[in-house]
Amino acid sequence: MELKKRIQQDLNSTMLRKKEGEEGKSSSSPFADARELEVSVLRLINAAVLNKEKEKRYKISKEKPELSGEELEKESQLMDEEIIEVIAFEAKKRKESIELFEKGKREDLAQKEKQELEILQKYLPEQLSEEDLKKLAEEAVEKVGAKEMRDIGKVMQELMPRVKGKADGNQISKIVRELLGAK
């Protein structure tokens, strides 16, 4: 819940700074100002979190119909880990978009996505280095006794909870495949 409050506080202060900066000025582009982009991304995070809470509330209401509205509201609030998952999902979408825009030679759109990704990453845990990921992957391979490529599922099942939100799933998968391919 602390992360949700931090995001809301950042949104409020950014909107205030944006408003103070706008007095007497006009903007020609919708994202000409970095503050405007930040406000947009923070609103996007809030909307994504709200949607996830609505999904959770609906699911809980079906599982526990005896709950009062207030109890249901309380139980459907997302914890920080769940909010991090939402933000990580948004960051993953930005990374994919950047790759596609760069392939399509649309550097302007790729740049905007990079700026959005930078804002999103402020709210994610520090990402693990490739060295740290390799070390954790090696530990997981050893722990589950993986010997060949078909054991990748066991390794990933062991490893993913330890790196959730701290590394990209594709990067983890690549490292595990390299380790198992080398055996």
C-alpha positions as CSV (number, residue, x, y, z in Angstrom):
1,M,0.0,0.0,0.0
2,E,2.9,2.3,0.5
3,L,3.8,2.2,-3.1
4,K,0.3,3.2,-4.1
5,K,0.5,6.2,-1.8
6,R,4.0,7.2,-3.2
7,I,2.7,7.0,-6.7
8,Q,-0.3,9.2,-5.9
9,Q,1.9,11.7,-4.0
10,D,4.3,11.9,-7.0
11,L,1.4,12.4,-9.3
12,N,0.0,15.2,-7.2
13,S,3.4,17.0,-6.9
14,T,4.2,16.5,-10.6
15,M,0.8,18.0,-11.5
16,L,1.4,20.9,-9.2
17,R,4.9,21.6,-10.7
18,K,3.4,21.2,-14.2
19,K,0.7,23.7,-13.4
20,E,3.2,26.2,-12.0
21,G,5.4,25.8,-15.1
22,E,2.4,26.3,-17.4
23,E,1.4,29.7,-16.1
24,G,1.9,32.1,-19.0
25,K,3.1,29.4,-21.4
26,S,1.4,27.4,-24.1
27,S,2.5,24.0,-25.3
28,S,2.4,22.9,-29.0
29,S,2.8,19.1,-28.5
30,P,0.9,17.0,-26.1
31,F,4.2,15.5,-24.7
32,A,6.4,18.6,-25.2
33,D,7.0,18.8,-21.5
34,A,8.6,16.0,-19.5
35,R,6.3,16.8,-16.6
36,E,3.3,16.2,-18.8
37,L,4.7,12.8,-19.8
38,E,5.3,11.9,-16.2
39,V,1.7,12.9,-15.3
40,S,0.5,10.8,-18.1
41,V,2.5,7.7,-17.0
42,L,1.5,8.1,-13.4
43,R,-2.1,8.3,-14.3
44,L,-1.6,5.2,-16.5
45,I,-0.2,3.4,-13.4
46,N,-3.1,4.5,-11.3
47,A,-5.6,3.3,-13.9
48,A,-3.9,0.0,-14.3
49,V,-3.8,-0.5,-10.5
50,L,-7.5,0.5,-10.2
51,N,-8.4,-2.0,-12.9
52,K,-6.5,-4.8,-11.2
53,E,-8.2,-3.9,-7.9
54,K,-11.6,-4.1,-9.6
55,E,-10.7,-7.6,-11.0
56,K,-9.6,-8.7,-7.6
57,R,-12.8,-7.3,-6.0
58,Y,-15.0,-9.1,-8.5
59,K,-13.2,-12.4,-7.9
60,I,-13.4,-12.0,-4.1
61,S,-17.1,-11.1,-4.3
62,K,-17.7,-14.4,-6.1
63,E,-15.6,-16.4,-3.6
64,K,-16.9,-14.7,-0.4
65,P,-20.4,-13.3,-1.0
66,E,-20.9,-12.8,2.7
67,L,-18.4,-9.9,2.9
68,S,-19.8,-6.4,3.4
69,G,-18.9,-3.7,0.9
70,E,-16.3,-2.2,3.3
71,E,-14.7,-5.6,3.9
72,L,-14.7,-6.3,0.2
73,E,-13.1,-3.0,-0.5
74,K,-10.4,-3.6,2.1
75,E,-9.6,-7.1,0.8
76,S,-9.4,-6.0,-2.8
77,Q,-6.6,-3.4,-2.2
78,L,-3.4,-4.4,-3.9
79,M,-0.3,-5.0,-1.9
80,D,3.0,-3.5,-3.0
81,E,4.1,-6.8,-4.6
82,E,0.9,-6.8,-6.7
83,I,1.4,-3.2,-7.7
84,I,5.0,-4.0,-8.7
85,E,3.6,-6.8,-11.0
86,V,1.2,-4.3,-12.6
87,I,4.1,-1.8,-13.2
88,A,6.4,-4.6,-14.4
89,F,3.7,-5.6,-17.0
90,E,3.5,-2.0,-18.2
91,A,7.3,-1.8,-18.4
92,K,7.4,-5.0,-20.4
93,K,4.9,-3.6,-22.9
94,R,7.2,-0.5,-23.3
95,K,10.2,-2.6,-23.9
96,E,8.4,-4.6,-26.6
97,S,7.1,-1.4,-28.2
98,I,10.6,0.1,-28.2
99,E,11.9,-2.9,-30.1
100,L,9.1,-2.8,-32.6
101,F,9.4,0.9,-33.2
102,E,13.2,0.7,-33.7
103,K,12.7,-2.1,-36.2
104,G,10.1,0.1,-38.0
105,K,12.6,3.0,-38.0
106,R,10.2,5.1,-35.8
107,E,12.8,6.6,-33.5
108,D,10.4,9.3,-32.4
109,L,7.9,6.8,-31.0
110,A,10.7,4.6,-29.6
111,Q,12.1,7.6,-27.7
112,K,8.7,8.4,-26.1
113,E,8.4,4.7,-25.0
114,K,12.0,4.9,-23.6
115,Q,11.0,8.0,-21.6
116,E,7.9,6.3,-20.3
117,L,9.9,3.2,-19.4
118,E,12.3,5.3,-17.4
119,I,9.5,6.7,-15.4
120,L,8.0,3.3,-14.7
121,Q,11.4,1.9,-13.6
122,K,11.4,4.4,-10.7
123,Y,8.7,2.4,-9.1
124,L,10.2,-1.1,-9.7
125,P,12.8,-2.7,-7.5
126,E,16.4,-2.4,-8.6
127,Q,17.0,-4.8,-11.5
128,L,19.5,-7.7,-11.0
129,S,22.7,-7.6,-13.0
130,E,23.3,-10.4,-15.5
131,E,26.0,-11.8,-13.1
132,D,23.6,-12.0,-10.2
133,L,21.0,-13.6,-12.4
134,K,23.5,-16.2,-13.6
135,K,24.5,-17.0,-10.0
136,L,20.9,-17.4,-9.0
137,A,20.2,-19.5,-12.0
138,E,23.2,-21.8,-11.3
139,E,21.9,-22.2,-7.7
140,A,18.4,-23.1,-9.0
141,V,19.8,-25.6,-11.5
142,E,21.9,-27.2,-8.8
143,K,19.0,-27.2,-6.3
144,V,16.5,-29.0,-8.6
145,G,19.2,-31.3,-10.0
146,A,18.6,-30.1,-13.6
147,K,20.8,-31.9,-16.1
148,E,19.3,-31.2,-19.5
149,M,17.0,-28.8,-21.4
150,R,13.8,-30.7,-20.5
151,D,14.4,-29.7,-16.9
152,I,14.0,-26.0,-17.7
153,G,10.4,-25.9,-16.2
154,K,11.7,-27.1,-12.8
155,V,14.5,-24.5,-12.8
156,M,12.2,-21.7,-13.8
157,Q,9.7,-22.7,-11.2
158,E,12.4,-22.5,-8.5
159,L,14.0,-19.3,-9.8
160,M,11.1,-17.0,-10.8
161,P,9.7,-16.3,-7.2
162,R,13.3,-15.2,-6.2
163,V,13.6,-12.7,-9.1
164,K,10.1,-11.6,-9.6
165,G,10.0,-7.9,-10.5
166,K,13.8,-7.7,-10.4
167,A,14.5,-9.2,-13.9
168,D,12.9,-9.7,-17.3
169,G,11.5,-13.2,-17.8
170,N,13.0,-13.5,-21.3
171,Q,16.4,-12.7,-19.9
172,I,16.1,-15.3,-17.2
173,S,14.9,-17.9,-19.6
174,K,17.9,-17.2,-21.9
175,I,20.3,-17.6,-19.1
176,V,18.8,-20.8,-17.9
177,R,18.7,-22.2,-21.5
178,E,22.4,-21.3,-21.8
179,L,23.2,-23.1,-18.5
180,L,21.3,-26.2,-19.4
181,G,22.6,-26.2,-23.0
182,A,26.2,-26.2,-21.6
183,K,25.5,-29.3,-19.5
